[in-house]
Amino acid sequence: MRKTTIEEWLSDLASDKPAPGGGAAAGVNAAMGAALVSMVCNLTIGKPKFAEHEAVMREVLAEAERLRLEALQLAEDDAEAFSGVIAAYKLPKSSDEEKAARTAAIQSGLVDAAAVPLAVAQVSAEVIKLSGRVLEGSNPNVLSDVAVAASAAKSALESAALNVDINLVSIKDPAERERLAGALNEALQAKVQAEAIMHAVAKRIRA
């Protein structure tokens, strides 16, 4: 997807192919949020008026760039993980041995398929936190972009959570379900911060 145009990727998303789908879209949303954080940093760094925030902006920029690349990779990984589950369901089930192998492959595939959107949720939560770090010191000309970054990451977080949940209901191992659900709930705590960032920006814009 790194080599295709946005129009081509959206056409694939709109097609009757099972992937890319919602999981990949969540990853792209997270990447856009991270990219906007980077933009805010780049338009603040080097300006004497914001010199006191320079160190923080440079630190956040490096982290936002890392998260953007990770989110894009996860968008690609999501399609592969989903394809793995589909392949497992297509395995033969004529004998008891085949049925057991198929069940094991499905369960393994479901765990992998849940792990990818979980990682997207975690990346999204980190992007939200970065948005919060640049809020006060950002160039006011891009203040609204801080809120859009938080909003995009919040959307990615909520979307990724749905994709974790849809796999969790079919995972039989209670320990795996608990592990995945616990990690997801931790990431979801960032939604409160995203909403606070958007509210703060709206208040400052309207002041």
Helices and strands as residue ranges (DSSP letters): H 6-14, H 22-42, G 48-53, H 54-89, H 96-135, G 140-142, H 143-168, H 174-188, H 190-206
